[in-house]
Amino acid sequence: MLKEFKVLIIEDEILIARSLYADLKDFGIEVLEPISNGEQAVEVALQEIPDLILMDIRLAGEMDGIETASRIQKFKNIAVIFMSGYATEVIKEKSKAVNNIGLFEKPVNIDQLKTVIADLNEH
């Protein structure tokens, strides 16, 4: 059984965001309403302090997911898993500049994600 665990989904593709939201809710996790742009994501993350952020690399708005995660982590050390439908070597290298748990290719394997969350929840 998971103790209280809060996840923030930052994803600009509404169908992906809603699917992740529903799957994680079904797993018994508190999931904040998905956000589609980096600017709002920084604000919500610093206000809500989730245990984990699922961060798309390509976002609506001025900032990409890597810059958004970097801005959040300047203030709070929140675990981040990046997601990308286009995980090129350049993106993989760029994502290493930010403290993160990993880069999941879309569509995200929900069972793999649940395993990571269960591991994080134990610590």
C-alpha positions as a printed NumPy array, in Angstrom:
array([[  0.   ,   0.   ,   0.   ],
       [  1.314,   3.423,  -0.92 ],
       [  1.64 ,   6.087,   1.716],
       [  0.577,   9.569,   0.684],
       [  2.275,  10.275,  -2.622],
       [  1.566,  13.229,  -4.897],
       [  2.339,  13.386,  -8.63 ],
       [  2.27 ,  16.374, -10.969],
       [  1.9  ,  15.667, -14.692],
       [  3.284,  18.326, -17.028],
       [  2.194,  17.345, -20.522],
       [  0.724,  19.401, -23.368],
       [ -0.918,  16.476, -25.182],
       [ -4.275,  16.273, -23.415],
       [ -4.978,  12.62 , -24.252],
       [ -1.641,  11.492, -22.828],
       [ -2.088,  13.686, -19.759],
       [ -5.603,  12.359, -19.088],
       [ -4.518,   8.736, -19.599],
       [ -1.608,   9.07 , -17.148],
       [ -3.869,  10.902, -14.71 ],
       [ -6.485,   8.123, -14.782],
       [ -3.948,   5.287, -14.574],
       [ -2.175,   6.83 , -11.582],
       [ -5.471,   7.616,  -9.818],
       [ -6.463,   3.956, -10.297],
       [ -3.178,   3.006,  -8.605],
       [ -4.24 ,   5.003,  -5.544],
       [ -1.958,   7.977,  -6.068],
       [ -2.88 ,  11.605,  -5.496],
       [ -2.52 ,  13.26 ,  -8.893],
       [ -2.699,  17.003,  -9.407],
       [ -4.517,  18.372, -12.442],
       [ -2.19 ,  18.114, -15.463],
       [ -0.459,  21.282, -16.662],
       [  0.541,  21.99 , -20.258],
       [  3.121,  24.782, -20.003],
       [  6.338,  25.345, -18.114],
       [  5.527,  28.721, -16.658],
       [  2.416,  27.464, -14.87 ],
       [  4.188,  24.208, -13.949],
       [  6.882,  26.051, -11.983],
       [  4.231,  27.953, -10.058],
       [  2.139,  24.865,  -9.22 ],
       [  5.13 ,  22.652,  -8.391],
       [  6.517,  25.188,  -5.923],
       [  3.102,  25.666,  -4.346],
       [  2.029,  21.991,  -4.159],
       [  5.463,  20.319,  -3.664],
       [  4.664,  16.972,  -5.327],
       [  6.768,  13.867,  -4.623],
       [  7.245,  13.28 ,  -8.356],
       [  6.893,  15.286, -11.549],
       [  6.217,  13.554, -14.866],
       [  7.62 ,  16.088, -17.312],
       [  7.165,  16.087, -21.068],
       [ 10.238,  17.511, -22.76 ],
       [  8.284,  19.438, -25.416],
       [  5.736,  21.738, -23.831],
       [  3.395,  24.519, -24.834],
       [  4.726,  27.943, -23.928],
       [  8.19 ,  29.478, -23.806],
       [ 10.036,  26.846, -21.773],
       [ 10.699,  23.219, -22.598],
       [ 10.478,  20.517, -19.937],
       [ 14.202,  20.509, -19.2  ],
       [ 14.278,  24.245, -18.486],
       [ 11.064,  23.937, -16.45 ],
       [ 12.538,  21.146, -14.3  ],
       [ 15.727,  23.152, -13.82 ],
       [ 13.78 ,  26.193, -12.586],
       [ 11.741,  24.078, -10.171],
       [ 14.83 ,  22.362,  -8.806],
       [ 16.517,  25.693,  -8.066],
       [ 14.001,  25.997,  -5.218],
       [ 12.89 ,  22.45 ,  -4.381],
       [ 14.493,  19.049,  -4.891],
       [ 11.531,  17.278,  -6.491],
       [ 12.029,  13.98 ,  -8.341],
       [ 11.515,  14.278, -12.106],
       [ 10.881,  11.686, -14.793],
       [ 11.127,  13.104, -18.285],
       [  8.852,  11.839, -21.057],
       [  9.383,  12.19 , -24.777],
       [  7.95 ,  10.847, -27.986],
       [ 11.214,  11.824, -29.674],
       [ 14.   ,  10.695, -27.347],
       [ 16.942,  11.548, -29.607],
       [ 20.533,  11.414, -28.371],
       [ 20.563,  15.231, -28.176],
       [ 17.483,  15.202, -25.918],
       [ 18.945,  12.418, -23.775],
       [ 22.168,  14.389, -23.31 ],
       [ 20.349,  17.652, -22.619],
       [ 18.143,  15.955, -19.987],
       [ 21.256,  14.896, -18.05 ],
       [ 21.84 ,  18.559, -17.149],
       [ 18.893,  18.306, -14.744],
       [ 18.637,  15.928, -11.799],
       [ 16.159,  13.273, -12.962],
       [ 15.215,   9.648, -12.417],
       [ 15.039,   8.813, -16.092],
       [ 13.628,   9.46 , -19.53 ],
       [ 10.594,   7.403, -20.501],
       [  9.631,   7.161, -24.133],
       [  5.976,   7.715, -24.996],
       [  3.704,   5.96 , -24.765],
       [  4.82 ,   5.57 , -21.156],
       [  4.739,   2.008, -19.843],
       [  2.41 ,   2.448, -16.871],
       [  3.622,  -0.725, -15.129],
       [  7.211,   0.518, -15.311],
       [  6.076,   3.883, -13.964],
       [  4.179,   2.242, -11.096],
       [  7.312,   0.273, -10.152],
       [  9.372,   3.486, -10.024],
       [  6.696,   5.191,  -7.917],
       [  6.524,   2.244,  -5.519],
       [ 10.333,   2.39 ,  -5.129],
       [ 10.258,   6.155,  -4.51 ],
       [  7.433,   5.722,  -2.037],
       [  9.5  ,   3.331,   0.078],
       [ 12.191,   5.962,   0.677]])
